[in-house]
């Protein structure tokens, strides 16, 4: 019985470690993407301030819409 319990304990530790690893990397990826989007928005807004015509692609417009819906703008 002890041998079975040890295997179950080891398996649950491995599962927990894998879940923690996935969560850590998902959070890290989200932070990187958010940082990139923030920098792009800052560049676009500063170009607009200096009177440079900015061609906003549909994808960028969608991102701006998504950002505003999430309350990040």
TIRO-2110 file (N, C-alpha, C; in Angstrom, 1 decimal):
// TIRO-2110
0.8, -1.2, 0.0, N, 1, A
0.0, 0.0, 0.0, CA, 1, A
0.9, 1.3, 0.0, C, 1, A
2.0, 1.2, 0.7, N, 2, A
2.8, 2.4, 0.8, CA, 2, A
3.5, 2.7, -0.6, C, 2, A
3.8, 1.6, -1.3, N, 3, A
4.3, 1.8, -2.6, CA, 3, A
3.4, 2.5, -3.6, C, 3, A
2.1, 2.1, -3.5, N, 4, A
1.1, 2.8, -4.3, CA, 4, A
0.9, 4.2, -3.9, C, 4, A
0.9, 4.5, -2.6, N, 5, A
0.8, 5.9, -2.1, CA, 5, A
1.9, 6.7, -2.6, C, 5, A
3.1, 6.2, -2.6, N, 6, A
4.3, 6.9, -3.0, CA, 6, A
4.2, 7.3, -4.5, C, 6, A
3.7, 6.4, -5.3, N, 7, A
3.5, 6.6, -6.8, CA, 7, A
2.4, 7.7, -7.0, C, 7, A
1.3, 7.6, -6.2, N, 8, A
0.3, 8.6, -6.3, CA, 8, A
0.8, 10.0, -5.9, C, 8, A
1.6, 10.1, -4.8, N, 9, A
2.1, 11.3, -4.4, CA, 9, A
3.1, 11.9, -5.4, C, 9, A
3.9, 11.0, -6.0, N, 10, A
4.9, 11.5, -7.0, CA, 10, A
4.1, 12.0, -8.2, C, 10, A
3.1, 11.3, -8.6, N, 11, A
2.3, 11.7, -9.8, CA, 11, A
1.6, 13.1, -9.5, C, 11, A
1.1, 13.2, -8.3, N, 12, A
0.4, 14.5, -8.1, CA, 12, A
1.4, 15.7, -8.0, C, 12, A
2.6, 15.4, -7.5, N, 13, A
3.6, 16.4, -7.5, CA, 13, A
4.0, 16.8, -8.9, C, 13, A
4.2, 15.8, -9.8, N, 14, A
4.5, 16.1, -11.2, CA, 14, A
3.4, 16.9, -11.9, C, 14, A
2.1, 16.5, -11.6, N, 15, A
1.0, 17.2, -12.2, CA, 15, A
1.0, 18.7, -11.7, C, 15, A
1.2, 18.9, -10.4, N, 16, A
1.2, 20.2, -9.9, CA, 16, A
2.3, 21.0, -10.5, C, 16, A
3.5, 20.5, -10.6, N, 17, A
4.7, 21.2, -11.2, CA, 17, A
4.4, 21.6, -12.7, C, 17, A
3.8, 20.7, -13.4, N, 18, A
3.4, 21.0, -14.8, CA, 18, A
2.4, 22.1, -14.9, C, 18, A
1.4, 22.1, -14.0, N, 19, A
0.4, 23.1, -14.0, CA, 19, A
1.0, 24.4, -13.6, C, 19, A
1.9, 24.4, -12.6, N, 20, A
2.5, 25.7, -12.2, CA, 20, A
3.4, 26.2, -13.3, C, 20, A
4.1, 25.4, -14.0, N, 21, A
5.0, 25.8, -15.1, CA, 21, A
4.1, 26.4, -16.3, C, 21, A
3.0, 25.8, -16.6, N, 22, A
2.1, 26.3, -17.7, CA, 22, A
1.6, 27.7, -17.2, C, 22, A
1.1, 27.8, -16.0, N, 23, A
0.5, 29.0, -15.5, CA, 23, A
1.6, 30.1, -15.6, C, 23, A
2.8, 29.8, -15.1, N, 24, A
3.9, 30.8, -15.1, CA, 24, A
4.2, 31.3, -16.5, C, 24, A
4.3, 30.4, -17.5, N, 25, A
4.6, 30.8, -18.8, CA, 25, A
3.4, 31.5, -19.5, C, 25, A
2.2, 31.1, -19.2, N, 26, A
1.1, 31.9, -19.7, CA, 26, A
1.0, 33.3, -19.2, C, 26, A
1.3, 33.5, -17.9, N, 27, A
1.4, 34.8, -17.4, CA, 27, A
2.5, 35.6, -18.0, C, 27, A
3.7, 35.0, -18.2, N, 28, A
4.8, 35.7, -18.7, CA, 28, A
4.5, 36.1, -20.2, C, 28, A
3.9, 35.2, -21.0, N, 29, A
3.5, 35.5, -22.4, CA, 29, A
2.6, 36.7, -22.4, C, 29, A
1.6, 36.7, -21.5, N, 30, A
0.6, 37.8, -21.5, CA, 30, A
1.3, 39.1, -21.1, C, 30, A
2.3, 39.1, -20.2, N, 31, A
3.0, 40.3, -19.9, CA, 31, A
3.8, 40.8, -21.0, C, 31, A
4.4, 39.9, -21.8, N, 32, A
5.2, 40.4, -22.9, CA, 32, A
4.3, 40.9, -24.0, C, 32, A
3.2, 40.3, -24.3, N, 33, A
2.3, 40.8, -25.3, CA, 33, A
1.7, 42.1, -24.9, C, 33, A
1.3, 42.2, -23.6, N, 34, A
0.8, 43.5, -23.1, CA, 34, A
1.8, 44.6, -23.3, C, 34, A
3.1, 44.3, -23.0, N, 35, A
4.1, 45.3, -23.1, CA, 35, A
4.3, 45.7, -24.5, C, 35, A
4.3, 44.8, -25.4, N, 36, A
4.5, 45.1, -26.9, CA, 36, A
3.3, 46.0, -27.4, C, 36, A
2.1, 45.6, -27.0, N, 37, A
0.9, 46.4, -27.4, CA, 37, A
1.0, 47.8, -26.8, C, 37, A
1.4, 47.9, -25.5, N, 38, A
1.5, 49.2, -24.9, CA, 38, A
2.5, 50.1, -25.7, C, 38, A
3.6, 49.5, -26.0, N, 39, A
4.6, 50.3, -26.7, CA, 39, A
4.2, 50.7, -28.1, C, 39, A
3.5, 49.8, -28.8, N, 40, A
2.9, 50.2, -30.1, CA, 40, A
1.9, 51.3, -30.0, C, 40, A
1.0, 51.2, -29.0, N, 41, A
0.0, 52.2, -28.9, CA, 41, A
0.7, 53.6, -28.5, C, 41, A
1.7, 53.5, -27.7, N, 42, A
2.5, 54.8, -27.4, CA, 42, A
3.1, 55.4, -28.6, C, 42, A
3.7, 54.5, -29.5, N, 43, A
4.3, 55.0, -30.7, CA, 43, A
3.3, 55.6, -31.6, C, 43, A
2.1, 54.9, -31.8, N, 44, A
1.1, 55.4, -32.7, CA, 44, A
0.6, 56.8, -32.1, C, 44, A
0.3, 56.9, -30.8, N, 45, A
-0.2, 58.1, -30.3, CA, 45, A
0.8, 59.2, -30.4, C, 45, A
2.1, 59.0, -30.2, N, 46, A
3.1, 60.0, -30.3, CA, 46, A
3.2, 60.5, -31.8, C, 46, A
3.1, 59.5, -32.7, N, 47, A
3.1, 59.9, -34.1, CA, 47, A
1.9, 60.8, -34.5, C, 47, A
0.7, 60.5, -33.9, N, 48, A
-0.5, 61.3, -34.1, CA, 48, A
-0.3, 62.7, -33.5, C, 48, A
0.4, 62.8, -32.4, N, 49, A
0.6, 64.1, -31.7, CA, 49, A
1.4, 65.0, -32.6, C, 49, A
2.4, 64.4, -33.2, N, 50, A
3.3, 65.2, -34.1, CA, 50, A
2.8, 65.5, -35.5, C, 50, A
1.5, 65.1, -35.7, N, 51, A
0.9, 65.4, -37.0, CA, 51, A
1.2, 64.5, -38.1, C, 51, A
1.9, 63.4, -37.8, N, 52, A
2.2, 62.4, -38.9, CA, 52, A
1.0, 61.6, -39.2, C, 52, A
0.7, 61.4, -40.4, N, 53, A
-0.5, 60.6, -40.8, CA, 53, A
-0.2, 59.1, -40.5, C, 53, A
-1.0, 58.5, -39.7, N, 54, A
-0.9, 57.1, -39.3, CA, 54, A
-1.9, 56.3, -40.0, C, 54, A
-1.5, 55.3, -40.8, N, 55, A
-2.4, 54.4, -41.4, CA, 55, A
-2.7, 53.3, -40.4, C, 55, A
-3.9, 53.3, -39.9, N, 56, A
-4.3, 52.3, -38.9, CA, 56, A
-4.8, 51.0, -39.7, C, 56, A
-4.1, 49.9, -39.5, N, 57, A
-4.5, 48.7, -40.1, CA, 57, A
-5.8, 48.2, -39.4, C, 57, A
-6.6, 47.3, -40.1, N, 58, A
-7.8, 46.8, -39.4, CA, 58, A
-7.4, 46.0, -38.1, C, 58, A
-6.3, 45.3, -38.1, N, 59, A
-5.9, 44.6, -37.0, CA, 59, A
-5.6, 45.5, -35.8, C, 59, A
-4.9, 46.6, -36.1, N, 60, A
-4.6, 47.5, -35.0, CA, 60, A
-5.9, 48.2, -34.5, C, 60, A
-6.8, 48.4, -35.3, N, 61, A
-8.1, 49.0, -34.9, CA, 61, A
-8.8, 48.0, -34.0, C, 61, A
-8.8, 46.7, -34.4, N, 62, A
-9.4, 45.7, -33.6, CA, 62, A
-8.7, 45.6, -32.2, C, 62, A
-7.4, 45.7, -32.2, N, 63, A
-6.7, 45.7, -30.9, CA, 63, A
-7.1, 46.9, -30.0, C, 63, A
-7.2, 48.0, -30.6, N, 64, A
-7.6, 49.2, -29.9, CA, 64, A
-9.0, 49.0, -29.3, C, 64, A
-9.9, 48.4, -30.1, N, 65, A
-11.2, 48.2, -29.6, CA, 65, A
-11.2, 47.2, -28.5, C, 65, A
-10.4, 46.1, -28.6, N, 66, A
-10.3, 45.1, -27.6, CA, 66, A
-9.7, 45.7, -26.3, C, 66, A
-8.7, 46.5, -26.4, N, 67, A
-8.1, 47.2, -25.3, CA, 67, A
-9.1, 48.1, -24.6, C, 67, A
-9.8, 48.8, -25.3, N, 68, A
-10.8, 49.7, -24.7, CA, 68, A
-11.9, 49.0, -24.0, C, 68, A
-12.3, 47.8, -24.6, N, 69, A
-13.4, 47.0, -24.0, CA, 69, A
-12.9, 46.4, -22.7, C, 69, A
-11.6, 46.1, -22.6, N, 70, A
-11.1, 45.5, -21.4, CA, 70, A
-10.7, 46.6, -20.3, C, 70, A
-10.9, 47.8, -20.7, N, 71, A
-10.7, 48.9, -19.7, CA, 71, A
-9.2, 49.2, -19.5, C, 71, A
-8.4, 48.9, -20.5, N, 72, A
-6.9, 49.1, -20.4, CA, 72, A
-6.6, 50.4, -21.0, C, 72, A
-7.5, 51.1, -21.7, N, 73, A
-7.2, 52.4, -22.3, CA, 73, A
-7.8, 53.5, -21.5, C, 73, A
END
